[in-house]
C-alpha cells in the first residue's frame, strides 16, 4: 500500500520525546531534569514530567533500528553548519561516485569493469527542504510498503534513496512540522526502510545542530555511526558555522572524517580558467582543518554543467566532461573514505 503523509503525521504524534505543546528548550520527558529545569516553568506538562511518569526504560525502537541496519556496512552523516553551501549536492555526487565504484571482491585478477558495484543508500532527512529526489531524477516517485517495511526508490540498480519528498502529494507542498513530528519521521526512516545489504548509507541532514541531528545520532547509537563529513564554503561566514558542526560531533562522540570545501572557485565552461567567487579571507577550509586537526578531503569548484545536470536529474558522471574537477574530486573523495573505512 502506498504510504500517505496523513498516516505519517498521525504516527509521529506519539513517537517523540517532547510533547507538541512543550516550550522551546524542553529537556524531554525522559530526561532526569524533566519538570525541574528552568524552561519547564509554566509548561502544562510540568507536573506529569516531574513525577517521573515519562521516564520509561530504553527505547525499544533502538534495537529495531540496529537490526534493520545490520546489513549496512558503513553509515556516514553529511553535515553542514550553514545552509546553502551545497551539502545535498555533495551528498548526491558522493552517492553517485560510490555507486559507480567497483566493489573490491578480493579478486585482483578480475578487470574493474567486471567487478560488482558498491551498493549505496542515500537517506534524505532534510524534512523541510528535500532536494535529493530532484537531483537524482526521482521527483514524482512514491514509497510503497511491503511485509519487509518501506521500499526505497532506486536511482539505479546500485543506489537506493529515501526522502520525505516521496510522501508528499506535490513537490510544492510545504512540510510545516514542529520538531517532534520531524524526529518521529526520522525514526521511521531508520526503523522501517528495508535497505537490504548496503556497503554505504549516506545520510543527508539539514543544516545546523538542531533536533534532527540529535535524533539521528541518538537513534543510531546502537547501530553505530562510522563518521561525519562536514561541508563548507571558503568564506568565513560559512566556516563560523562549520566549526560549530565540528564541536557538535565531538561533543556527541561522532568521528569527523574530514571536511569538503564546496564552491571552491568557479571553472569557466569556455576557457576552463578557475576564479575565486568566495574568497577565503581567513584561509578557507584548509585553515580550519589545520586548527582542528582534520583532513581536508576535497575542494569542489562551481561548475555550471553540474548545476544543469542536477536540476535535470541527470547523473553528472555521465554528463560532465572528462577531466571535470568536480567528479575528479568526488572520485578521490570516495578513494579516501574507502581507505579510512575499509
N, C-alpha and C positions, 0 to 999 in steps of 0.2 A: 504493500500500500504506500501511496505517496505521502511523505511527511508533510504536515501543514504547519505554518507558522503559529496558528492559534494553539495547536497542541503543544508546541514547544514552549509558548508563553505560559500556558497553564502548568506544565510540568516544572518550569523554572521557579514558580512562585513558592514552592515548598523545598527547594534544594539549596538555598543559600544559608550562610552563617549569620547574616544580618537581616533583621526584619525590614520590610519595604518602607515602613514609616520611621526607621531609625535615623538619628542625627548623622551628620556628615562623617564624623570621626568615631563612629560606633566601634568599640573594640571587638564586637562579635559575641554572640550569645554563649559560645563555648569557651570564651576567654575567662581566666581567673579574675580579671578585673571587670567582668560583665556586671552592670548595675552599680558599680562603685567608682568608675573613672569619671573625671570631670565632664566629658561630653554626655554622660548618662543623665545628668541633672535635667529634669523636665521631660524626659522621654517617657511615653506612655507604657513602655515595656520595662521600666526600671525595676519595679517590684518583683516581677517574674524573673528577670535576669539575676537580680541579687540573691534570689532564693536558691540559685544553682540549678534550676529545673532544665535549663538549656544545655548544661554541661554533660552531654552524653559520652559514651565511650568513643573509641576510634571510629572514624567514618568507614563503614563497610565498603563504600564505593572505591576506596583506595586499593583494596585487594582486587576488586573487579578491574580497575584500570591497569594494575600490574599484570593481571592475567591477560587482559586484552592486548597489551603491548608486548607480551612475551616474545612475539615473533619479530619485533623491531630491534635490529642490532644496535643502531645509534640514533639518539634523539637530540636534535640541535635546535636551540632558540635563535631566532634572528631578531635583534633588538635595535631600537634607536631611541635616544633621548628626545630628539626634536622630530616633529612631523615634517613631511615634505622633503626628506633627504634621500628618498628613493629606496627605502627599505624593502618595499614589496617588489620593486624592480630587481633588486639584488636577489631577493628570495626566489623569484621566478627564474631568473637567469642561472642561479646556482642550481636550482632543481633541474632545469633543462640540461645543464652541463653534467650533473651527476647521472641523470638518466641516460645520457648519451655515452657515458664512460663504460668501458668493458669491465666486467667483474673479474677479479683475479681468482681464477679457479685452481691455481697452483700448477697448471699445465703450461709451462713456459714455452713448449714447442708449438702450442696452438696459436695460429695467427690471431691478432687482436680482433679483426672483424668477424671471426668465428666464435669468439668467446661470448657467453651470455652477458646481457647488460645488467647494470645495477638496478635494483628495484627501489624506487623512491616514492615517498609520500610527502605531500605539501598540505599542511593544515593552516588555513587562514582564520585566525582568531581576532582579526580586526573587525569586530562585530559591527561597528557603525560605519566603517569605510572599507568594505570588502572589494578590493580591486583585482585580486588574483584571478578570478574566473575570466574577466575581460582580457587580461594579459595572456591567458592561455587559450583563448578562443572557445571558452566553455559557457559563455553567457546564455541563459535560457535553459541550461541543463537542470535537472531536478534530482533529488535524492530519493532513493527507493529503500524500503525496509524488507528484510528477509528474516528467516529464522536465526541467522547469524548476526543480525544487527543492521546498522545503516551501511549501505553500499556506497563507497566513494565513487566519484566520477573520474574517468580516465582521460587524461590529455593525450596519452599514447599508451602502448602496452606496458611501459615500464614506469609511468608517472601517474600516481593516484592522487586525487585532490578532494578536499572537503572545505566548504565555506558556507557561511550563513546566506550568501547570495543565492545558493541553490534552493533555499527555503522561502524566498520572497516571491510574491506574485508579480512584481515588476522591478526592474533594475533601478527605477527611480524611487522606490518605496524606502522611506526613512525608518530606521530602527531606533525608536525612541524608548529606550530602556534604562532603568537605573542599574547600578552595579550588581545587585543580587541576581537579576534576570540574566545579565550577560555572563556572570560567573556560572550560573546554572547551565547555560548552553555550552560553555567551555567544558564543563564536567561531562555533559552528554557526548560531546565530540570525542573526548578521551575515553569514555567508558563504552560507548555504543557503536563506534565506527569499526567496521570489520576490515582492517588494513591487510590482514594476512601476513605474509612474510615480506619484510622490508629490510633493505640494507641501511637506508637513512630515512628518517622522518624529520623534515624541516617544519618548524612552527613559526609562522609569520605573525608577529604580535603587533598590537597598536603602539604608537609612540608613548614614551613616558615610563613611569614606575608606579602604576596605579593598581586598582583592584584586580584587573585581569592578569597582570604579571604575577602578583602574589598568588592568585588562584592557580595559575599554571604550575608554578614552582612547587606549591604545596601539594597539588593533586598528583604531580609526577614524582613525589618524594619516594614512594615505594618502587616505582618503575625505573627511576633514575634519569637524570638529565646529564648528557655527556658533555655539554658545554654550550656557550653562547658566542655568537658573532655579533659585534656591535658595528652598526653602520652610521657614518657621519659624513659631513661635507667639510671642505678645508677651512671654512671661516670660523672665527672664534665663537660666534653666536650659536653655532651648532655644536662645537666642541664643549661649550659650557654644560650642555645637557648630556653629551656623551660621557663626560666624567661622572655625572650623577648615575648613569646607567652602569658604569664600571663598579662604582661603590655599592649600588643596589645588588649586583651579582655577588660581590664579595661578602656583603652582609648576609645574604641568604645561602651562601655556600655553593654558588653556581660557577664552575670554572669558565673563565673568559678565554676563549681560544685565540682571540685577536680582533683586530679592527679592519674594516674595509672603508677606505676613503672614496666615496662616490662623488660624481661630478667633479672629478679631479682634472680640470682642464676641458677645453672644447676642441674636438677634432673636426676641422673643416672638411665637408664631404667632397670638395672640389680639389683643393691643393693638399689635403691631409695634414696641413700645419696645425699645431696644437697651441691654443691660447688659454690663459687663465681667466676664467669668468669670475670665480670666487677666490680672491687672493687669500693665501694662508698667512695672514698678518701676524699670527703667533706661532708659526711653524707647522700648522696643519696637523693632520693625524699623526705624522711621524714624531712630532714633538710630544704629543700627548702619550703616544705609545712608550716613548723613552721615559716619560715622567712616571708611568705606571708599570713599567717593565713588561710591556705586552708586545707581541709581534704585530707589525703592520702587514696584514695578509695580502692586500691588493689595493691598487689605485685604479679606479674605474672612471674613464672620461665620459663626457657628454658626447654622444654620437646620435645625430638626427635619425639615422637608419634604425637604431634600436628603438627609439620612441615610436617611430612609424610602425615597426613590426609588432610591438606590444599593443599599440592602440588597435591594430587589426587582428590581434590574437594569433599572430604567426610565430613560429619558432625562430628565434634570432640565429640559432646555429645554422639554419637552412638559408636565411635571407641575408645575413650580414656577409660582407665580402671577406675573402681570405685575408688574414692578417689584421682583422678587426681588433683594436686594442681591448675592447670590452670583452669579447669572447675569449681572447688570449688570456686576459686577466682571470676570467672565470675558470678556465681550464687549469691554470696554475693554482687557483684557489682550491679547486677540487683535489689536485695532487697534494697540496699541503695538508688539507683536512684528512685525507686518506692516510697520509703518513703519520699525522698526530693521533688519529683514531683508527688504527688498523682493524 
